Amino acid sequence: MFLSLLQVPAAASHADTLAPVVLALAVILAAAKLGGDAAERIGQPAVLGELVVGVLVGNLSLVGIDWFQFIAANATIDVLAQLGAVILLFEVGLESTVRDMLQVGVRSLMVAVLGVVTPWALGWWVGALLLPEHSVYVHAFLGAVLTATSVGITARVLKDLGRSQSPEARIILGAAVIDDVLGLVVLAAVAAIIAAADSGAALSYGTLALVLGKALLFLFGALSLGVILSPWLFSFASRLRGGGVLLATALVFCFTLAWLASAIGLAPIVGAYAAGLILEDLHYRDFAKEERHLEDLVRPISSFLVPVFFVLMGMHVDLTTFMRPEILGLAAALTVAAVLGKQACALGALGARLDWLSIGIGMIPRGEVGLIFANIGLTLVVRGERIIDAATYSAVVIMVMLTTLITPPALKWSLNKQRSR
């Protein structure tokens, strides 16, 4: 009888579109928090637990439990997950400012550039070597996925060890800001070229230059204009009566830039990240009546939507593909390329009395940013061929999980080794 009650929402979904959505959200949030708690208990970030629990829930059909499949197939849940990715990148952007990006210094800039170019080249090479039957667009996108960095994991380890103010930490955190910008430019360029190829446009150096120029123009144009206009916007909004004006204004700013990015052929997350970078406390100082910072106001929304994204991304992983040696081989090769690519970025710190090994290790985790990149690949198609199919996506998820798992213990070992000298 209990099972028959569980099956009612799926059967009645045509009559009531809200019921299956709220039930799916209840399942997702409960699973996410249980998975996050399990991950935190073993010293791993909660995001890893949310991803793993999504993989488990999404593959319960392998043991005869098909009921949860309606979650992955629900279009509303998919939209909420995409919105979660936008909010996540906005939140990541809020952790830095344009001023921070301009003050990172030449050494951080070199670390960031090497940390994007080298993984991209290695990822492209791995794709060409192990997936020769796929198009060059697939190889290029795999390289783009490897450019991502989730520096939040590294930041937490540095804080736990009391090293967040060390020269190495400043290099890592400074480089991460530029790394994110460059990675988003690479992603935007590759995705736009793929979209053009799908429409029949021929790939040329002119096309590539146009796409790169468009991405750079949007990012740096949005950052420049935003720094000028956002203080005026928030000053005007501060005169509005009612509660929640600061949060509403910030979200209007975020969603507008996300829409503008999409309108010119870039991923909405590019605009959301730019919006987060632009906003800083100075812009909304007139909101004296607001007791909390903008980051604190966004966090409840993020706590609701971001787990939806991670659990749903985990549900897209097909565990049966793990039985195929070629997929595990691809995952292993991508992981090696991901690690070596970020180790190469440490070359930018040579010439100074710095722990270059710790800098390279600190840039390794792909985390949530890598998953966002891979998720965009699921939506891209060239002449009927998915850029990221189910098998390749599973390999990318394995790479994200491994780079996320190995970074905390490796960074602790490296920093403790340096301290013992």
Secondary structure, 3 states (H helix, E strand, C coil): CHHHHHCHHHHCCCCCCHHHHHHHHHHHHHHHHHHHHHHHHCCCCHHHHHHHHHHHHHCHHHHCCCCCHHHHHCHHHHHHHHHHHHHHHHHHHHCCCHHHHHCCHHHHHHHHHHHHHHHHHHHHHHHHHHCCCCCHHHHHHHHHHHCCCCHHHHHHHHHHCCCCCCHHHHHHHHHHHHHHHHHHHHHHHHHHHHHHHHCCCCCCHHHHHHHHHHHHHHHHHHHHHHHHHHHHHHHHHCCCCCCCHHHHHHHHHHHHHHHHHHHCCCCHHHHHHHHHHHCCHHHHCCCCCCCCCHHHHHHHHHHHHHHHHHHHHHHCCCHHHHHCHHHHHHHHHHHHHHHHHHHHHHHHHCCCCCCHHHHHHHCCCCHHHHHHHHHHHHHCEECCEECCCHHHHHHHHHHHHHHHHHHHHHHHHHHHHHHCC
